[in-house]
Structure formats: C-alpha cells, structure tokens
Amino acid sequence: MQLTRHIAPATPLLETGVREQIFLLRNDGVEGVIWNRDIPSQVTHALRQWDIEHAQPVRFCSKPSDVESHVRNILDDWRGLTTNARNWLVSDISDLAFTMAELLEASRLLVRVEPVRDDACRRFHKDVVKARLICTYKGPGTEYAFVRHDREQPTHSNRIATGMPVILRGKVWSQSSDHVLLHRSPPVEGDGITRFLVVMNEAHDTLPNGMIKL
C-alpha cells in the first residue's frame, strides 16, 4: 500500500504504506496511524511456529541506539526462534524505536517485550501517555473502536493485522474529536493463545536506564 487514507471517513485513524507518513500523527485531527508493511513470509512462518509459552515479559528503558542490544539479549534468552527471523525481529524493533523517538522527539524510550496470555487489558481505553506504539508480531492484533467519549465501551470493533505497527495518541496528547479512538488487547485467555507484542512510549525522567523489575 502506497496511499495514506483515513481508515473510515471522518475518523481520526490513518493507515499508510509509507514509513514517513507515520509523522502525520503530529497533524491536527489525527489520533492514530497504522503502518501496513510487508513482512518476509519466512519470518511470518517462524513467528507462528515460535513457542514462547514459558517466556516472561521484559521491560527496559534506554536510548533508541541501545534498543537493538537489549532486544537481542531478550530473544537469545527466550530461544526457539530461527536465526533469520530473530535477526529480522531485532532489526525491526530497533527501527521502530528510532521512528518512535523521532516522532516524539524523545531521547529515551520505555519498551515492553511481552508474551500475553491473559485478558488484563480487555477494556477499551486510551493510555495516559503522549503516544504509544504497539506491534503484535504473533497472535491476534490490537483491537480499536470509535466512541463519543473515552468512558464509553463500544459494541463494535476492528482488529489491526498481525505485524502492523500502530501509533496512538494518549490522553496527554489527545485532542477533542467527534470520534474518540480507543483500543484494547483482544481476549485470548482460555483459548491457548500466546500473543507476542512490543510496546513503546516516551520514558519518564525518573526511570533509570536498563531493565525494570516487574
């Protein structure tokens, strides 16, 4: 996809096939951008087959330039992923970190590398951050919906395709709109599904660099 368009008419969510168009999130009236991009088929296959049943979530705070080494160490500990897929994943997460830091003009990021097996984030919500990047690499992607106010729970939602990053304005940066954009993790508890996702946002000044105990 080379076009950038609203996901639905008169809504604040864009989808694009061009990495540079992510920065349209800075524009008035835009609350989120989905980046639809191509992922190598062998990587997609390897991620589907990857057993992360016993992997534990990891969070760290770092400069964008250090994200690559942190992620490589995490994936080396988890094991089970093919070398080519691991190298692609490390590079992709690092590239997303540089993009997110540039978008937010942030010197440091808080990064979550997480297997998800429960429904802890099953309610639609808007995060209390400036903006957040979410990319689901394995399992069902993030769900989103439009409502009239952020306390409303929608009756209909849509799902972002696996592997496609979405960057969403949080409450700190959000603007008033006729269509409030909310999101949630898709319910998976009890289905035997383990999702794998990476989440990034600007790091708070009080957070030290390095791994964060959960």
C-alpha positions as CSV (number, residue, x, y, z in Angstrom):
1,M,0.0,0.0,0.0
2,Q,1.5,3.3,-1.0
3,L,-1.5,5.5,-0.2
4,T,-2.3,7.2,3.1
5,R,-6.0,7.3,3.9
6,H,-8.5,7.5,6.8
7,I,-9.4,4.1,8.0
8,A,-13.1,5.2,7.7
9,P,-14.5,8.6,6.5
10,A,-14.3,11.4,9.1
11,T,-12.4,9.3,11.6
12,P,-9.0,10.3,13.3
13,L,-7.2,7.0,12.4
14,L,-5.0,6.8,9.3
15,E,-3.4,3.8,7.6
16,T,-0.4,4.1,5.4
17,G,2.1,2.0,3.5
18,V,4.9,4.6,3.8
19,R,7.0,4.8,6.9
20,E,7.4,8.6,6.7
21,Q,3.7,9.1,6.8
22,I,3.7,8.0,10.4
23,F,4.6,11.5,11.2
24,L,1.1,12.6,10.2
25,L,0.3,11.8,13.8
26,R,1.5,15.3,14.5
27,N,-1.3,16.8,12.4
28,D,-4.4,18.2,14.0
29,G,-7.3,15.7,13.9
30,V,-5.1,12.6,13.7
31,E,-5.2,10.3,16.7
32,G,-3.6,7.2,15.3
33,V,-1.6,5.8,12.4
34,I,-1.4,2.2,11.2
35,W,1.7,1.3,9.2
36,N,0.8,-1.5,6.7
37,R,4.0,-3.0,5.5
38,D,5.4,-6.2,4.0
39,I,6.9,-8.8,6.3
40,P,9.1,-11.7,4.8
41,S,7.0,-14.8,4.5
42,Q,9.7,-16.9,6.2
43,V,9.7,-14.6,9.2
44,T,5.9,-14.7,9.5
45,H,6.0,-18.6,9.4
46,A,8.8,-18.7,12.0
47,L,6.9,-16.4,14.3
48,R,3.7,-18.5,14.0
49,Q,5.7,-21.6,15.0
50,W,7.6,-20.0,17.8
51,D,6.9,-21.5,21.2
52,I,7.0,-18.7,23.8
53,E,4.8,-20.5,26.3
54,H,7.4,-20.1,29.1
55,A,8.8,-16.7,28.2
56,Q,8.4,-13.9,30.7
57,P,7.6,-10.3,29.9
58,V,10.5,-7.8,30.0
59,R,10.6,-4.0,30.2
60,F,13.5,-1.7,29.8
61,C,14.3,1.9,29.5
62,S,17.0,3.0,27.1
63,K,18.2,5.3,24.3
64,P,17.0,4.3,20.9
65,S,20.5,3.3,19.9
66,D,20.6,0.7,22.8
67,V,17.2,-1.0,22.0
68,E,18.8,-3.4,19.5
69,S,21.2,-4.9,22.0
70,H,18.6,-5.2,24.7
71,V,16.1,-7.0,22.4
72,R,18.8,-9.3,21.1
73,N,19.7,-10.4,24.6
74,I,16.0,-10.9,25.4
75,L,15.4,-13.1,22.4
76,D,18.6,-15.0,23.0
77,D,17.3,-15.9,26.5
78,W,13.9,-16.9,25.1
79,R,15.4,-19.1,22.3
80,G,13.4,-21.1,19.8
81,L,13.3,-18.6,17.0
82,T,15.2,-19.2,13.8
83,T,18.3,-17.1,13.3
84,N,16.9,-15.2,10.3
85,A,13.7,-14.4,12.0
86,R,15.4,-13.3,15.2
87,N,17.8,-11.0,13.2
88,W,14.8,-9.5,11.3
89,L,12.9,-9.0,14.5
90,V,15.8,-7.4,16.4
91,S,16.3,-5.0,13.4
92,D,12.6,-4.2,13.1
93,I,12.1,-3.4,16.7
94,S,15.2,-1.2,16.7
95,D,14.0,0.6,13.6
96,L,10.6,1.2,15.3
97,A,12.4,2.6,18.3
98,F,14.2,5.2,16.2
99,T,11.0,6.1,14.4
100,M,9.1,6.5,17.7
101,A,11.9,8.6,19.3
102,E,12.0,10.8,16.3
103,L,8.2,11.2,16.3
104,L,8.1,12.2,20.0
105,E,11.5,14.0,19.9
106,A,12.3,11.7,22.9
107,S,15.9,10.8,24.0
108,R,14.8,7.7,25.8
109,L,12.0,5.1,25.4
110,L,10.2,2.7,27.7
111,V,10.0,-0.6,25.8
112,R,7.9,-3.6,26.7
113,V,8.7,-7.0,25.1
114,E,5.9,-9.2,26.2
115,P,4.1,-12.6,25.7
116,V,0.5,-12.1,26.5
117,R,-1.7,-15.0,27.7
118,D,-4.5,-13.2,29.6
119,D,-7.2,-10.5,29.2
120,A,-5.6,-7.9,31.5
121,C,-6.2,-5.1,29.0
122,R,-9.6,-6.3,27.8
123,R,-11.4,-3.0,28.3
124,F,-11.2,-0.3,25.6
125,H,-9.2,2.6,26.8
126,K,-6.8,5.5,25.9
127,D,-3.4,5.3,27.5
128,V,-2.1,8.0,29.9
129,V,1.0,8.8,27.8
130,K,1.8,11.2,25.0
131,A,1.7,8.4,22.4
132,R,2.2,4.7,22.3
133,L,3.4,2.3,19.6
134,I,2.0,-1.2,19.7
135,C,3.1,-4.0,17.3
136,T,1.8,-7.5,17.7
137,Y,4.2,-10.0,16.0
138,K,2.4,-13.2,16.9
139,G,-1.3,-13.9,17.6
140,P,-4.3,-11.6,17.1
141,G,-3.5,-7.9,16.8
142,T,-4.8,-4.9,18.9
143,E,-8.5,-4.0,18.6
144,Y,-9.7,-0.5,18.1
145,A,-13.0,1.3,18.1
146,F,-14.5,4.8,17.8
147,V,-16.8,6.2,20.5
148,R,-18.2,9.6,21.5
149,H,-16.3,9.8,24.8
150,D,-13.5,7.8,26.4
151,R,-15.6,6.3,29.1
152,E,-17.9,4.6,26.6
153,Q,-17.4,0.9,25.8
154,P,-18.1,0.2,22.1
155,T,-20.3,-2.5,20.7
156,H,-18.3,-2.9,17.6
157,S,-14.5,-3.0,17.0
158,N,-11.9,-3.7,14.4
159,R,-8.6,-5.5,14.6
160,I,-5.2,-4.5,13.4
161,A,-3.4,-7.1,11.3
162,T,-0.6,-9.0,12.9
163,G,2.8,-7.5,12.3
164,M,1.5,-4.0,11.5
165,P,2.6,-1.3,14.0
166,V,0.0,1.3,15.2
167,I,0.9,4.5,17.0
168,L,-1.8,6.0,19.0
169,R,-2.0,9.4,20.8
170,G,-2.6,9.0,24.5
171,K,-4.5,11.3,26.9
172,V,-1.5,13.6,27.3
173,W,-1.5,14.5,23.5
174,S,-5.1,13.7,22.5
175,Q,-7.4,16.3,21.0
176,S,-11.1,16.6,21.3
177,S,-12.8,14.9,18.4
178,D,-16.3,13.7,17.3
179,H,-14.7,10.2,17.2
180,V,-12.7,9.2,20.2
181,L,-10.2,6.4,19.3
182,L,-9.9,3.6,21.9
183,H,-8.0,0.3,21.8
184,R,-7.6,-2.9,23.8
185,S,-5.9,-6.3,23.7
186,P,-8.0,-8.9,22.1
187,P,-9.4,-11.5,24.6
188,V,-7.3,-14.7,24.5
189,E,-7.5,-16.1,28.0
190,G,-8.6,-19.8,28.0
191,D,-8.0,-20.1,24.2
192,G,-4.5,-21.5,24.4
193,I,-3.2,-18.5,22.5
194,T,0.0,-16.6,23.4
195,R,0.5,-13.3,21.7
196,F,3.9,-11.6,21.3
197,L,3.9,-7.9,21.2
198,V,6.3,-4.9,21.6
199,V,5.0,-1.6,23.1
200,M,6.9,1.7,23.2
201,N,6.4,5.1,24.6
202,E,8.5,8.0,25.9
203,A,10.3,7.2,29.2
204,H,9.6,9.2,32.3
205,D,12.5,11.2,33.5
206,T,12.6,9.4,36.8
207,L,13.1,5.9,35.2
208,P,16.7,4.7,35.2
209,N,18.2,3.1,32.1
210,G,18.3,-0.7,31.9
211,M,15.9,-3.5,32.8
212,I,12.9,-2.8,35.0
213,K,11.8,-5.4,37.5
214,L,8.1,-6.4,37.1
